[in-house]
Amino acid sequence: MIRTRTVALVLFVALALALVPTSALAQVNLTHTVKVLYWSTNGTVTRTGSGNGTWNSSFYGIDYQGQSSSPWGLRLQFASGTQGSLGGSIGAFGAGTDSIYSIDATYLRPGETGFLRGFLGYGSISFSNNSSMFRSSGIRLGGDFTLPVSPHWSLSGGVAYYPSNATTVSGTIASGSASATATDYTISLQYAASNQIVVEGGYRTVSADSGPVGAGCPCNFGWSGFFLTVGRTFP
């Protein structure tokens, strides 16, 4: 049910933005890139001592980038996935849901052959099933780059760092609250067609520590896998 709702929301937002008249967008000097996302991950929870767990999640989401005529812009990302193939310390409990979202203010520095973009914002990373819940939320900062390698192809990558997230763990893994770090890395290859359709494929790794939240932790939750996005840039 959650996956169905997420896919429906992604498609609705993408369609609504695509139908906005290009002339109206041009009046406010904004360039928009809207992409729908699929990300297939291997999830892990690593605990102090023993009791590690594994699972798979298929994330669906949306990635929006708005860029003004000034260096400033806005980026929104949201993805949610249903868990499957649970094993280890969480294998005996029913599948749940993972979600990752962020909102960032961006600052673009163009170069002769590409661009660098810094950002500062807020994000949240969460895991939840019938036995346990984990959430890590807080300020994030980082940067990304795009380097053209041909007229239509470019190499992209980025890193986000959460220096002091508020974390909460409850259930069979542990129970308590603390403060800890998190990271988000991506590397990808992107194709931009002449009609402004954009296709991107790459690899993403998200890692979030729990901090000392009680017996059985600190522990680390991680998601890694290949992703694919398809979207459009306009006007």
Backbone bond lengths (Angstrom), bond angles and torsions (degrees), N, CA, C in turn:
res aa  C-N    CA-C-N  psi(-1)  N-CA   C-N-CA  omega(-1)  CA-C   N-CA-C  phi
1 M - - - 1.452 - - 1.532 111.15 -
2 I 1.362 116.41 -45.28 1.460 119.71 179.89 1.508 110.70 -63.16
3 R 1.346 117.05 -41.92 1.452 119.66 179.46 1.519 110.74 -62.30
4 T 1.338 117.03 -42.19 1.459 120.90 -179.58 1.516 111.17 -61.90
5 R 1.335 116.62 -44.06 1.454 120.36 178.94 1.522 111.71 -63.92
6 T 1.346 116.03 -39.78 1.463 119.53 -179.99 1.516 111.29 -64.19
7 V 1.339 116.86 -46.71 1.464 120.22 179.14 1.519 110.74 -61.25
8 A 1.342 116.66 -41.56 1.462 120.10 179.79 1.521 111.18 -62.98
9 L 1.346 117.29 -41.67 1.463 120.91 178.50 1.510 111.44 -64.27
10 V 1.331 116.95 -44.18 1.463 121.09 179.35 1.527 110.81 -59.09
11 L 1.331 116.81 -48.12 1.450 120.49 -177.96 1.523 111.49 -65.58
12 F 1.336 117.21 -38.18 1.459 120.50 179.53 1.518 111.38 -64.64
13 V 1.341 117.38 -47.52 1.462 120.51 -179.17 1.523 110.89 -63.91
14 A 1.339 116.89 -43.79 1.462 120.07 -179.93 1.525 111.40 -61.56
15 L 1.343 116.53 -43.10 1.462 120.15 -179.90 1.520 111.21 -66.83
16 A 1.328 117.16 -42.27 1.456 120.82 -178.84 1.528 111.41 -61.92
17 L 1.340 116.27 -43.78 1.461 119.43 179.45 1.521 111.61 -68.56
18 A 1.327 117.05 -35.98 1.464 120.52 -179.60 1.520 111.76 -66.60
19 L 1.351 117.22 -27.07 1.459 120.75 -177.88 1.522 113.42 -86.76
20 V 1.342 117.40 -7.44 1.459 119.25 176.72 1.526 108.96 -65.41
21 P 1.348 118.96 130.86 1.459 120.67 -178.39 1.519 112.20 -58.93
22 T 1.311 115.76 133.51 1.456 120.85 179.54 1.520 111.65 -57.65
23 S 1.345 117.97 -37.86 1.462 121.27 -179.20 1.520 111.51 -61.62
24 A 1.338 117.13 -36.51 1.462 120.51 179.58 1.521 111.04 -67.28
25 L 1.337 116.99 -39.06 1.455 120.77 178.55 1.524 111.51 -67.88
26 A 1.326 116.42 -37.25 1.453 120.45 -178.14 1.521 111.59 -64.26
27 Q 1.349 118.40 -29.85 1.450 121.88 -178.00 1.524 112.03 -64.30
28 V 1.312 117.78 -27.31 1.463 120.35 179.77 1.531 111.33 -102.63
29 N 1.320 117.84 10.07 1.468 123.20 174.12 1.527 112.20 55.62
30 L 1.312 115.34 47.67 1.454 120.89 178.83 1.524 110.37 -118.18
31 T 1.320 115.23 141.18 1.458 122.06 170.20 1.524 107.37 -111.75
32 H 1.317 116.37 130.90 1.457 121.31 -176.93 1.525 109.86 -117.63
33 T 1.330 115.46 139.33 1.453 121.14 169.62 1.532 107.74 -126.22
34 V 1.326 115.93 119.76 1.464 121.88 -179.41 1.530 107.81 -119.22
35 K 1.330 115.87 124.80 1.458 120.80 -179.19 1.528 110.05 -131.89
36 V 1.340 115.98 140.23 1.463 120.90 170.31 1.523 107.76 -92.69
37 L 1.316 115.72 148.29 1.458 122.51 -167.76 1.520 111.72 -124.86
38 Y 1.345 115.49 138.15 1.455 122.24 165.29 1.521 107.74 -126.84
39 W 1.342 116.75 129.13 1.459 121.79 -176.79 1.522 108.62 -136.86
40 S 1.332 117.20 114.71 1.455 123.19 -179.93 1.522 109.11 -97.63
41 T 1.342 116.80 119.16 1.462 119.62 -171.66 1.523 113.04 -123.14
42 N 1.320 114.13 154.29 1.454 123.60 163.92 1.530 106.89 -103.10
43 G 1.332 116.56 119.58 1.454 121.06 -178.84 1.513 111.47 -100.84
44 T 1.336 115.94 147.86 1.459 121.20 178.71 1.527 109.47 -142.31
45 V 1.307 116.24 145.58 1.454 121.88 165.89 1.518 106.90 -122.03
46 T 1.326 115.70 124.63 1.458 122.39 -178.00 1.524 108.27 -112.44
47 R 1.316 116.58 119.33 1.458 121.64 -176.36 1.520 111.37 -108.15
48 T 1.315 115.42 157.60 1.448 121.26 175.51 1.527 109.46 -65.65
49 G 1.296 116.83 123.87 1.458 121.08 179.34 1.511 111.78 89.04
50 S 1.339 117.92 -88.15 1.458 120.83 -176.38 1.519 109.55 -146.91
51 G 1.333 115.86 179.16 1.456 120.36 176.85 1.506 114.16 91.09
52 N 1.327 117.72 31.28 1.452 121.25 178.33 1.532 110.33 -69.91
53 G 1.328 116.37 157.75 1.454 121.12 179.77 1.512 111.64 -138.86
54 T 1.338 115.54 158.42 1.465 120.96 179.31 1.530 109.20 -138.17
55 W 1.335 115.79 157.36 1.461 121.66 175.34 1.526 108.72 -166.40
56 N 1.312 116.15 172.58 1.456 122.58 173.74 1.520 109.07 -118.98
57 S 1.328 116.40 146.92 1.467 121.18 174.73 1.521 109.40 -138.11
58 S 1.323 116.42 136.12 1.461 122.53 173.29 1.527 108.01 -106.72
59 F 1.331 115.51 104.76 1.456 120.89 -177.33 1.530 110.80 -85.69
60 Y 1.322 115.66 142.12 1.462 123.13 168.51 1.522 107.37 -125.08
61 G 1.326 116.84 141.77 1.448 117.42 -177.36 1.506 113.46 -169.20
62 I 1.328 114.67 -166.86 1.454 122.27 -178.15 1.520 109.13 -137.17
63 D 1.325 115.68 144.82 1.457 123.20 178.97 1.526 107.52 -129.69
64 Y 1.332 116.36 114.97 1.463 121.47 -178.60 1.523 109.97 -117.28
65 Q 1.332 116.74 131.96 1.465 122.59 175.21 1.514 109.27 -126.62
66 G 1.324 116.97 119.77 1.456 122.08 174.81 1.511 109.78 -111.23
67 Q 1.330 116.68 129.14 1.457 121.55 -177.94 1.524 109.60 -125.81
68 S 1.338 117.25 123.50 1.460 121.32 178.27 1.515 109.51 -85.24
69 S 1.339 116.51 176.34 1.460 121.22 177.95 1.526 111.41 -71.43
70 S 1.334 117.68 -15.87 1.456 122.21 171.94 1.528 108.14 -87.12
71 P 1.329 118.76 178.46 1.473 118.91 178.04 1.525 114.26 -68.46
72 W 1.347 118.22 -11.11 1.458 120.62 -172.15 1.522 112.68 -87.14
73 G 1.320 115.56 147.43 1.456 120.87 178.63 1.512 111.38 -153.94
74 L 1.327 116.11 -174.00 1.455 123.37 -177.95 1.516 109.14 -140.46
75 R 1.330 116.01 139.58 1.453 120.31 176.21 1.524 110.39 -132.05
76 L 1.322 115.81 133.12 1.461 123.17 177.30 1.526 108.41 -122.87
77 Q 1.316 116.97 132.98 1.452 122.23 176.69 1.523 109.48 -134.85
78 F 1.328 115.94 136.12 1.461 120.82 176.12 1.517 108.79 -146.39
79 A 1.329 116.25 134.78 1.468 121.29 176.45 1.518 109.08 -148.44
80 S 1.323 115.90 142.01 1.459 121.82 178.69 1.521 109.06 -140.53
81 G 1.339 116.19 143.77 1.465 119.45 -177.50 1.516 112.55 -144.92
82 T 1.318 116.00 149.37 1.457 122.51 176.92 1.523 109.78 -91.17
83 Q 1.317 116.86 135.22 1.453 122.45 -177.27 1.528 111.89 -78.50
84 G 1.327 115.58 152.18 1.453 122.33 176.13 1.507 110.53 -153.25
85 S 1.323 117.12 165.53 1.472 123.35 176.59 1.521 112.31 53.88
86 L 1.329 116.52 48.02 1.453 120.64 -179.74 1.521 110.87 -71.53
87 G 1.335 115.74 139.25 1.454 120.82 179.31 1.512 111.60 -145.07
88 G 1.310 116.76 171.00 1.456 121.62 -179.97 1.520 111.34 72.16
89 S 1.330 116.53 -138.94 1.463 121.67 -173.33 1.516 113.47 -67.00
90 I 1.358 118.78 -16.68 1.461 120.80 179.36 1.520 111.77 -112.79
91 G 1.334 117.03 8.59 1.458 120.88 -174.06 1.514 114.63 -70.66
92 A 1.348 118.01 -24.06 1.459 120.62 -175.78 1.522 112.85 -85.33
93 F 1.348 117.24 -1.51 1.456 120.03 -175.47 1.519 110.65 -113.79
94 G 1.325 115.99 155.75 1.447 120.67 -176.49 1.522 113.26 -64.60
95 A 1.329 115.08 155.61 1.455 120.96 -179.48 1.520 110.59 -67.10
96 G 1.315 115.52 150.92 1.448 122.61 178.48 1.517 111.56 -128.45
97 T 1.330 115.71 -141.24 1.464 121.67 -173.57 1.515 110.90 -136.62
98 D 1.323 116.35 140.31 1.458 123.41 170.53 1.522 108.82 -110.98
99 S 1.322 117.32 146.82 1.462 120.05 175.71 1.518 110.10 -147.86
100 I 1.324 114.71 146.17 1.460 122.59 178.74 1.523 107.52 -139.78
101 Y 1.346 117.42 127.91 1.457 119.25 175.67 1.521 109.90 -142.72
102 S 1.336 115.65 159.93 1.462 121.10 178.11 1.521 109.98 -158.09
103 I 1.326 115.26 153.37 1.456 123.22 172.16 1.519 107.33 -135.68
104 D 1.340 116.53 125.93 1.457 121.66 -173.24 1.523 111.63 -131.80
105 A 1.318 115.84 141.86 1.456 121.98 164.22 1.529 106.72 -88.50
106 T 1.328 117.56 131.45 1.463 121.50 -174.72 1.526 111.24 -116.06
107 Y 1.325 114.97 154.17 1.465 121.72 177.02 1.516 107.95 -131.66
108 L 1.307 116.08 116.55 1.466 122.63 -172.85 1.519 111.17 -94.51
109 R 1.329 115.57 131.65 1.460 121.66 173.80 1.524 107.64 -121.24
110 P 1.335 117.99 98.88 1.465 120.02 -178.21 1.520 111.91 -72.65
111 G 1.327 115.01 150.19 1.456 121.49 175.48 1.514 110.38 -122.57
112 E 1.303 116.04 -178.59 1.462 120.46 -178.49 1.519 111.62 -69.31
113 T 1.322 118.01 -32.39 1.467 120.85 -176.66 1.522 112.91 -123.23
114 G 1.322 118.88 10.13 1.450 121.35 -178.97 1.513 109.65 175.67
115 F 1.332 116.06 -155.59 1.454 118.29 177.37 1.518 110.93 -152.15
116 L 1.336 113.41 156.04 1.455 123.14 170.22 1.519 107.69 -114.96
117 R 1.329 116.96 142.52 1.454 120.54 -179.44 1.516 109.08 -137.89
118 G 1.318 115.78 124.51 1.449 120.94 174.40 1.515 110.31 -96.19
119 F 1.336 116.92 159.10 1.455 118.62 178.97 1.526 110.93 -151.31
120 L 1.327 113.81 156.20 1.454 122.80 175.91 1.522 107.10 -142.22
121 G 1.331 117.11 130.54 1.455 118.58 -176.95 1.516 112.60 -167.24
122 Y 1.318 114.71 -151.70 1.461 122.49 -176.33 1.528 108.54 -136.43
123 G 1.336 116.38 142.39 1.455 119.62 -179.99 1.515 112.50 -148.32
124 S 1.337 115.70 165.12 1.453 121.69 179.48 1.516 109.91 -142.87
125 I 1.334 116.36 141.89 1.467 124.58 -179.79 1.518 107.21 -129.86
126 S 1.341 118.37 127.95 1.461 117.94 -176.18 1.524 112.50 -143.92
127 F 1.323 114.15 152.70 1.473 125.28 176.09 1.523 106.62 -133.31
128 S 1.337 116.49 136.17 1.462 119.10 179.55 1.521 110.29 -153.01
129 N 1.352 116.61 131.75 1.466 120.93 170.40 1.525 108.98 -145.55
130 N 1.319 117.75 -165.89 1.464 120.68 -174.49 1.522 113.25 -67.56
131 S 1.331 117.75 -18.92 1.459 119.94 -174.80 1.519 114.03 -109.65
132 S 1.317 118.22 -26.33 1.463 120.30 -171.21 1.513 111.60 -148.75
133 M 1.341 114.27 157.07 1.461 121.16 174.90 1.517 109.22 -139.05
134 F 1.340 115.76 139.12 1.462 121.88 175.71 1.517 108.45 -136.90
135 R 1.342 115.91 136.26 1.462 120.17 175.42 1.521 109.28 -142.81
136 S 1.332 115.97 135.97 1.459 123.06 178.16 1.522 107.76 -132.02
137 S 1.331 117.41 116.70 1.470 120.92 -174.18 1.516 110.44 -138.12
138 G 1.345 115.84 142.91 1.449 119.01 177.36 1.514 113.87 167.93
139 I 1.321 115.21 -171.98 1.460 122.81 179.27 1.526 110.26 -66.45
140 R 1.331 116.31 139.49 1.459 121.67 176.29 1.514 109.40 -129.71
141 L 1.318 115.85 150.60 1.454 122.27 177.00 1.509 108.90 -145.52
142 G 1.329 115.94 156.45 1.456 119.12 -179.78 1.509 111.87 168.20
143 G 1.325 115.51 -154.32 1.449 120.94 -178.78 1.512 111.44 -164.16
144 D 1.327 115.26 163.71 1.456 120.71 174.17 1.519 109.57 -142.55
145 F 1.317 116.27 168.14 1.460 121.44 -177.95 1.515 109.62 -140.25
146 T 1.308 116.01 156.61 1.459 123.26 169.78 1.518 108.41 -133.84
147 L 1.315 116.51 126.83 1.462 122.73 -178.24 1.521 109.17 -124.07
148 P 1.335 118.98 108.54 1.467 120.75 178.84 1.530 111.21 -63.67
149 V 1.332 115.67 138.55 1.459 120.52 176.48 1.525 111.32 -117.51
150 S 1.350 117.71 -9.64 1.462 124.26 175.05 1.525 106.52 -163.00
151 P 1.344 119.10 176.59 1.471 119.54 -179.44 1.525 114.85 -55.79
152 H 1.341 118.41 -31.01 1.457 120.33 -177.34 1.527 114.21 -116.50
153 W 1.307 117.82 -14.89 1.453 121.67 -175.35 1.521 111.25 -106.12
154 S 1.346 116.01 145.11 1.456 120.28 176.82 1.526 109.86 -148.35
155 L 1.323 115.09 154.10 1.457 123.03 176.45 1.523 108.32 -101.99
156 S 1.333 116.45 132.09 1.462 120.63 -178.52 1.522 110.34 -129.43
157 G 1.314 115.15 154.13 1.456 120.62 176.07 1.512 109.92 -161.75
158 G 1.323 115.99 161.62 1.455 119.35 -179.73 1.508 112.02 -164.14
159 V 1.337 115.07 162.30 1.448 121.44 176.51 1.521 108.70 -143.59
160 A 1.324 115.79 136.94 1.458 122.19 173.38 1.524 107.97 -122.75
161 Y 1.329 115.51 139.97 1.459 121.38 -179.45 1.528 109.05 -126.75
162 Y 1.324 115.91 129.19 1.460 122.66 176.19 1.537 106.88 -103.74
163 P 1.325 119.72 104.86 1.473 120.06 -170.87 1.519 115.14 -75.56
164 S 1.331 118.89 -26.52 1.458 119.88 -175.46 1.527 110.39 -157.96
165 N 1.321 116.10 72.17 1.460 120.37 -179.05 1.530 111.78 -76.68
166 A 1.319 115.47 148.58 1.462 120.80 166.94 1.523 107.43 -80.57
167 T 1.322 117.42 124.87 1.467 121.72 -177.61 1.531 110.64 -118.05
168 T 1.334 114.80 147.47 1.458 121.88 176.44 1.520 108.76 -137.66
169 V 1.329 116.31 132.46 1.463 122.28 175.64 1.519 107.69 -129.48
170 S 1.330 117.20 137.31 1.463 120.63 175.18 1.519 109.18 -145.98
171 G 1.341 117.05 156.10 1.449 121.43 178.70 1.502 113.07 108.36
172 T 1.331 116.19 -153.30 1.458 121.64 -173.33 1.523 113.07 -71.99
173 I 1.343 118.16 -24.38 1.464 120.34 -178.48 1.525 110.15 -71.20
174 A 1.318 117.11 -49.87 1.458 123.49 -179.36 1.519 106.92 -174.08
175 S 1.330 116.37 179.65 1.456 120.10 177.66 1.521 109.11 -150.47
176 G 1.341 115.92 122.17 1.450 119.64 178.79 1.507 112.07 156.01
177 S 1.325 115.82 -179.07 1.462 122.99 -180.00 1.519 109.24 -131.19
178 A 1.339 115.46 151.17 1.456 119.63 -178.55 1.525 108.73 -159.92
179 S 1.324 116.15 -163.16 1.459 123.43 176.39 1.516 108.31 -134.91
180 A 1.345 117.21 134.93 1.467 120.35 -176.35 1.523 109.81 -158.73
181 T 1.324 116.35 174.31 1.450 122.46 -177.00 1.528 111.29 -98.20
182 A 1.342 114.84 166.16 1.464 121.65 174.06 1.529 108.13 -150.29
183 T 1.332 116.23 158.47 1.470 121.48 178.98 1.521 109.75 -138.71
184 D 1.339 114.85 158.14 1.467 121.89 179.49 1.530 107.06 -146.28
185 Y 1.345 117.10 115.36 1.463 122.37 -177.99 1.534 110.53 -118.25
186 T 1.327 116.53 141.60 1.465 121.14 173.86 1.518 110.56 -139.02
187 I 1.326 115.63 149.37 1.460 123.46 170.00 1.522 106.35 -142.96
188 S 1.333 117.43 136.34 1.461 118.43 -172.93 1.522 111.67 -155.97
189 L 1.327 114.78 165.00 1.458 123.86 173.11 1.527 106.95 -119.18
190 Q 1.334 116.52 131.85 1.456 121.07 -173.48 1.525 111.26 -123.57
191 Y 1.338 114.82 140.86 1.472 121.34 175.85 1.514 108.54 -118.12
192 A 1.330 116.68 124.50 1.462 123.08 178.16 1.522 108.67 -113.64
193 A 1.322 116.73 111.99 1.460 121.43 -178.54 1.523 111.09 -79.02
194 S 1.318 115.74 165.43 1.458 120.96 -179.25 1.529 112.13 -64.61
195 N 1.325 117.77 -25.91 1.464 121.61 179.16 1.532 112.33 -88.34
196 Q 1.344 117.09 13.79 1.468 125.22 175.52 1.529 113.98 75.51
197 I 1.315 117.89 9.08 1.455 120.84 170.78 1.532 108.51 -73.75
198 V 1.330 116.05 136.39 1.461 121.69 -176.87 1.528 108.91 -123.18
199 V 1.332 115.78 130.02 1.464 122.12 176.04 1.526 107.72 -124.42
200 E 1.326 116.33 131.85 1.461 120.54 -176.70 1.519 109.99 -136.69
201 G 1.324 116.74 135.75 1.455 121.96 176.18 1.510 110.41 -134.58
202 G 1.321 116.78 141.52 1.455 118.94 -178.98 1.506 113.02 -173.80
203 Y 1.312 115.64 -158.88 1.467 122.85 -175.33 1.525 108.64 -129.55
204 R 1.334 115.91 137.75 1.463 121.11 -178.35 1.520 110.06 -132.68
205 T 1.332 115.04 140.67 1.460 121.58 177.45 1.518 109.47 -132.20
206 V 1.325 116.58 124.23 1.458 123.01 176.85 1.526 108.41 -118.68
207 S 1.333 116.41 133.20 1.457 121.45 -178.72 1.527 108.92 -136.79
208 A 1.330 116.79 131.64 1.462 121.17 -178.75 1.518 110.44 -136.45
209 D 1.323 116.85 125.96 1.460 122.22 177.31 1.524 110.03 -88.89
210 S 1.333 115.46 151.18 1.460 120.33 179.48 1.521 112.68 -88.84
211 G 1.336 117.51 -27.59 1.442 120.56 -168.91 1.528 110.06 78.51
212 P 1.330 117.66 179.47 1.474 121.28 -177.27 1.519 111.63 -78.44
213 V 1.338 116.53 86.31 1.464 120.86 -174.51 1.527 113.22 -99.55
214 G 1.327 118.42 3.48 1.461 120.08 179.10 1.506 112.19 136.65
215 A 1.324 116.69 -172.26 1.458 122.18 -178.89 1.526 110.29 -58.59
216 G 1.337 115.96 134.01 1.463 120.89 -179.36 1.507 114.11 94.74
217 C 1.283 118.47 -15.61 1.467 123.31 177.93 1.529 107.46 -137.21
218 P 1.365 119.63 158.45 1.456 124.76 31.60 1.532 113.61 -71.80
219 C 1.343 112.59 150.87 1.452 120.07 177.95 1.523 108.68 -142.85
220 N 1.326 114.77 170.56 1.457 120.79 -177.11 1.523 109.40 -128.81
221 F 1.328 116.40 132.90 1.456 122.84 174.16 1.521 108.41 -106.80
222 G 1.335 116.90 134.30 1.462 119.96 -177.31 1.514 112.58 -141.37
223 W 1.340 115.21 148.40 1.458 123.45 176.42 1.523 108.57 -133.52
224 S 1.334 117.89 129.94 1.460 122.01 179.41 1.516 109.55 -142.20
225 G 1.344 116.27 142.35 1.451 119.49 176.28 1.511 112.41 165.33
226 F 1.324 114.92 175.54 1.456 121.68 -178.62 1.525 110.69 -82.74
227 F 1.338 115.61 146.06 1.459 120.21 178.33 1.523 110.26 -130.06
228 L 1.323 115.00 159.56 1.457 122.56 177.08 1.523 108.40 -138.48
229 T 1.331 117.18 132.74 1.457 121.31 174.79 1.530 109.48 -126.65
230 V 1.330 115.37 147.93 1.454 122.40 176.51 1.526 107.43 -136.54
231 G 1.326 117.12 131.83 1.456 119.22 -179.20 1.511 112.94 -165.77
232 R 1.323 115.40 -157.35 1.453 121.49 -173.81 1.512 109.54 -148.75
233 T 1.323 115.72 144.68 1.447 122.66 172.83 1.518 109.23 -105.98
234 F 1.335 118.09 133.66 1.455 121.57 178.89 1.514 109.09 -154.84
235 P 1.341 122.09 157.46 1.496 123.26 -2.68 1.518 109.97 -72.81
